[in-house]
Amino acid sequence: MTILLLLIPLSLMLLGAAVWAFIWAVRKGQFDDLDTPALDILREDPPPASQEPPADAD
């Protein structure tokens, strides 16, 4: 039963840290654009630049 004297304050501190991290992420703009990163994977890659083989130095 005395372990509750340790676990309750510890859980409240962890809750406070989680709430602080969430507020920090919202203020830094982490949740501003949730759609574009998911659509980036569907975009075509630009074609690779043509690379000519090096000329022989014979």
N, C-alpha and C positions, 0 to 999 in steps of 0.2 A: 504494500500500500504506500510505503514511503517513496517508492520509485516514481509515483505520480508527481511528487514534488519536483522531480528532475525532468520528467517527460513532458509535462504540460508547458513549462516555460520554454523548453527546447523546441517543441512543436510550434509555439507561438513565434519564436524567433525565425524558424524556417518559413513559416507562413509570411511573416513580415519581409523576409528576403525575397520570396517569390513574388509578392505584390510589388516590391521595389523594382525587381528585374522586369516585370511586366510594364510598369509605368515608364521605366527607362527606355524600353524597346519601343513603346508607343511614341514617346517624345522624340526619339531618334529617327522615326519614320520607317521602322521595320515592317509595318503593316500597311503602308500607303498603297502599294501596288502588288496585289496578290495574283493578278491574272497574267501579267506579261512574262514572268519567269517560267510559268508552266507552258506558255506558247512558244518560248524561245527554242525549245527542243524540236519543234515542228518546222522551223524555218530552214530553207535550203542553205547550205554552205556555199560561199562564193567559189567559182571554179579555180583550181590551182593555177598559179602563174606558170606559163610554159617555160620549161628549163631546157635549153639546148645543151647537148653533150659538149664537153670541152673539146676544142680542136686538138688534133694530134700534133705533138711537137717533134715530128720526125724530121 
